[in-house]
Amino acid sequence: MSGRVVFKFRLYVAGDTQNSAQAISNLTALCRIHLAGRYKVEVVDVFREPKRALADGILMTPTLVKVAPNPSRRIVGTLSQTQPVLQALGLETVAA
């Protein structure tokens, strides 16, 4: 894995709601398929860490933030449509 870019994501969820579970599952599948071995995901539950969510400007869940590499990107929703998610995060060329 040396020399390869590692993508870092932070997924803000609201407890164990259906949308949160879907977003986690969809992100995991997307990363496994398109970024195998090149990603790290941090899940932040806004119910457990509300001050952090507010400080990070998170107003809706689920919200995915691409932390690295730059540029940072955000997408709100369950991440169920793979191609639009890849495009929104600027990953369509990386995944190809």
N, C-alpha and C positions, 0 to 999 in steps of 0.2 A: 504494500500500500504506500510505500515511500514515494514521494514526488506527486502523488495524486491529491487532488483537492478534496477536502472533506467538507461536506455540506452540513451546516448546523441549523436545526429548526427548533422553534419553541412553539408548542401548541397549547393554547389557552382553552380550557374546557370548563363546563359547569357541572361538577359532580359526575354522577354516573347516568346522566340523561342519555336518551337514545341518540340524539345528535352528537353528543360527545363521544359515545362509543363508536358511532359510524365514522366520525372524523379520525379517531385514533386508528381504526381498522384500515380505512382508506389510505391514510398517510403511510402506515406501515407497509401496505402492499405496494404503493407507488415507489417508496424508497427501495424496497427489496428488489423490485423489477428494474427500475431505472437508475438506481444509484447504489447497487449492491456493493457493500463493504466500504462505502464512501460517505456515510451519513451518521449523524448523531441527532437524537430527538429528545427534547426535554418537554415533559407534559406538566403544565401548571394548572391546578384546579383553583379557579377564582373564588370558590367558596372557602377554601382553606387559606388562600393567600390574597384576600381582596385588596389590600394596600399595594401589593406588588402589581396586581393587574391595573389598578388605577394609575400608579406611577408610570407604568409602561404604556398608558393610553389605550388600554383595552376596554371597549365599551360594549362589545357583543361577543358571544361565543357560539360555536367554536371559531377561534381566530388562529391562523397559522402565520408565524413570522419566520422568514428566512433570515437567520442571523448572520451567517457567513456562507460563502464569500460575498463580498459586496457586489452589487448594491443590495441593501436590505429590501425585502418585499413583504407585503401582507396580503392575506386572502381570508375572507370570512365565509364560513359555510362548512358543509360536511365533506368537501373535497371529493364528491362522488363522480365528477366528470373529469377523467384523467387528463385529456388533452388540454382543455381550458386551464386546468390547475398548473400543468407544466408550463404553459405559455405565460400565465400570470406570474409565476415565480421565476421566469426567465430561464427555464431548464429545458426547453424543447430541443435546443441544439446539443445539450449535454447528454440527454437521454437517447439521442439518435445513434 
